[in-house]
Every structure is written in C-alpha cells, then in structure tokens.
Amino acid sequence: MKKSRELQKLVLASSLVAISIVIDIFFKQILSFNNFGVPFYAIPIIYGSIVLGPIYGLIMGYVSDLVGFVAFPNGAYAFIFALGAMLWGFLPGLFLYRKYDRIKLVFVLFLTHILVTIANTIGLLTFLSRETALASLTVRLTMIPINVVIITLLVHALQTKLNPVLIDMQIKRTKETIT
C-alpha cells in the first residue's frame, strides 16, 4: 500500500514538472515575451514542493530546468541557473510542507525570490558584463514585490482548487493503513 502512495506522489510530481516545462517553453520560445522576471514556470514547482515536500521540490526544480534546456537548448548548460529552479522547489517545501499558511507563503516567496535573483545574478556575471548583470539585477529587484503578489495569488488558487484532490489522497492513505 505504501507503493501506491509513492506512485501517487511520483505521478503528481511528474505532472507538475511537465506543466512547468510547458509554461517555461511557452513564455521563452513561443511567445518570446519578456515577462519581466515573473517565473511562471516556478508555480507548479512551488505547489509541488508545498504538497510533496522540499526534496521532491528540489528534484522537480532540477528536472524541469534540465528537460526544458534539453528541449530548447540556448547555449551551454549552466548549472548555476538550475539553482534558481531548485531553490523555487526547495525553500517553499522546507517552510510550508504540511503546514501551509497564506501569510507564510508571502514571506517564503519573498525570501526565495531574493535568493533566486542573487543566484541568477551570479550566473549572469559569469557570462555577461558586469554592467549588463547589474542593470538586469536592478529591474529584477524592483519587480520582486509584484512577482510575489502574482505568484502568491496563483499558488494559493492552486492550493484551494486542488485541496479536494489532496484530501482524497489522504483519505486513501488512511484506508490503506487501516487495511
């Protein structure tokens, strides 16, 4: 019965990673739209981390970044940029796994966004000029509060809408342990 629960987790994680990859490719490749740093791809990863835990989130972040790169390579693969996706997956789960709270979500997303911005800036400093990286940093830092509001609203909406599914999974867990 434990295998069934693990299978449910893997299916959910895989589905969320697939959604993340599609969102990332849609915004970067199809629209070629500069979304001013709103990491829409991170929303399924954040949600998965909150529901499945920080380790699942960390792995989901890495897999989505790697598969997204393999699908549409853009230069050489740089692990430093994967750290951003991994942070989006790890930190929300670390603080909110099994103890979701909307107010905590805002603070965790704010902290995570700052750390991801720092990691990405270090990556940009490695590949671009200092001026370009710092100009990008200025824009991204000013967008953090707006991005946090957008991400919070979307993650909370996911949590609210998908909560019945999670309750159903917990009921199945309870029945499995009884039998």
C-alpha positions in Angstrom: 0.0 0.0 0.0 2.9 2.3 0.6 4.0 1.8 -3.0 0.6 3.1 -4.1 1.1 6.3 -2.1 4.6 6.8 -3.5 3.3 6.2 -7.0 0.7 8.9 -6.5 3.4 11.3 -5.4 5.6 10.5 -8.4 2.6 10.9 -10.8 1.8 14.3 -9.2 5.4 15.4 -9.3 5.8 14.3 -12.9 2.6 16.1 -13.9 3.7 19.3 -12.2 7.2 19.1 -13.8 5.6 18.6 -17.2 3.3 21.7 -16.7 6.3 23.7 -15.5 8.3 22.8 -18.7 5.4 23.7 -21.0 4.9 27.0 -19.2 8.6 27.8 -19.5 8.8 26.8 -23.2 5.6 28.8 -23.9 6.9 32.0 -22.4 10.6 31.7 -23.6 10.3 30.1 -27.0 6.8 30.5 -28.4 5.9 34.0 -27.2 9.4 35.2 -26.8 7.9 37.6 -24.4 9.9 39.4 -21.8 7.7 38.8 -18.7 9.9 41.0 -16.5 11.1 38.1 -14.5 7.8 36.6 -13.4 8.8 33.0 -13.0 5.6 31.4 -14.1 7.4 28.1 -14.6 8.1 28.0 -10.9 4.4 28.0 -9.8 3.8 24.2 -10.4 7.2 23.6 -8.7 6.3 25.7 -5.7 3.0 24.0 -5.4 4.5 20.5 -5.7 7.1 21.4 -3.0 4.4 22.5 -0.6 2.3 19.4 -1.2 5.1 16.8 -1.6 7.9 18.2 0.5 11.3 20.0 -0.1 13.2 17.0 -1.5 10.5 16.4 -4.2 10.5 20.1 -4.9 14.3 20.3 -5.2 14.3 17.4 -7.7 11.3 18.8 -9.6 13.1 22.1 -10.0 16.2 20.5 -11.3 14.4 18.1 -13.7 12.2 20.9 -15.1 15.2 23.1 -15.7 17.2 20.3 -17.3 14.4 18.9 -19.5 13.5 22.5 -20.6 17.1 23.1 -21.6 17.3 19.8 -23.5 14.1 20.5 -25.3 15.3 24.0 -26.3 19.0 24.5 -25.8 20.1 28.0 -25.5 23.9 27.9 -25.4 25.8 25.8 -23.0 24.0 24.4 -20.0 25.0 26.3 -16.8 24.1 24.6 -13.5 24.2 28.0 -11.7 20.9 28.8 -13.4 19.4 25.4 -12.4 20.0 26.5 -8.8 17.2 29.1 -9.2 14.7 26.4 -10.2 15.9 24.2 -7.4 15.5 27.0 -4.8 11.9 27.6 -6.1 11.3 23.9 -5.4 13.2 23.5 -2.1 12.5 26.6 0.1 8.7 26.7 -0.1 8.6 23.0 0.8 11.1 23.4 3.6 8.9 26.0 5.3 5.4 25.1 4.2 5.2 21.3 3.8 2.3 20.0 5.8 1.8 23.5 7.3 0.5 25.7 4.5 -0.3 29.2 5.5 -1.0 32.1 3.1 0.9 34.7 5.2 3.9 32.4 5.5 3.7 31.8 1.8 4.2 35.5 1.0 7.3 35.7 3.2 8.8 32.4 1.9 8.2 33.5 -1.7 9.8 36.9 -1.0 12.9 35.2 0.5 13.1 32.6 -2.2 12.7 35.3 -5.0 15.6 37.3 -3.5 17.9 34.2 -3.3 17.0 33.1 -6.8 17.7 36.6 -8.0 21.1 36.5 -6.3 21.9 33.1 -7.9 20.9 34.3 -11.3 22.9 37.5 -11.0 26.0 35.4 -10.1 25.3 33.4 -13.2 24.9 36.5 -15.4 28.1 37.9 -14.0 29.8 34.7 -15.2 28.5 35.0 -18.8 27.9 38.7 -19.3 29.5 42.0 -18.5 29.2 43.5 -15.0 27.1 46.4 -16.3 24.6 44.1 -18.0 24.2 41.9 -15.0 23.8 44.8 -12.6 21.2 46.5 -14.9 19.3 43.3 -15.0 19.5 43.0 -11.2 18.0 46.4 -10.8 15.0 45.6 -12.9 14.5 42.2 -11.2 14.8 43.6 -7.7 12.2 46.2 -8.4 9.8 43.5 -9.7 10.1 41.2 -6.7 7.1 42.6 -4.8 4.9 42.5 -7.8 6.1 39.0 -8.7 5.5 37.8 -5.2 1.9 39.0 -5.2 1.2 37.3 -8.6 2.9 34.0 -7.5 1.1 34.0 -4.2 -2.3 34.5 -5.8 -1.7 31.7 -8.3 -0.2 29.2 -5.8 -3.0 29.9 -3.3 -5.6 29.4 -6.1 -4.0 26.1 -6.9 -3.9 25.1 -3.3 -7.6 26.0 -2.9 -8.8 24.3 -6.1 -6.7 21.1 -5.7 -7.3 20.7 -2.0 -10.2 18.2 -2.6 -7.8 16.0 -4.6 -5.2 16.1 -1.7 -7.9 15.3 0.8 -8.9 12.3 -1.3 -5.3 11.2 -1.4 -5.1 11.5 2.4 -8.3 9.5 2.8 -6.8 6.8 0.7 -3.7 6.8 2.9 -5.9 6.4 6.0 -7.8 3.5 4.4 -4.5 1.9 3.4 -3.1 2.0 6.8 -6.2 0.5 8.3 -6.3 -2.5 6.0 
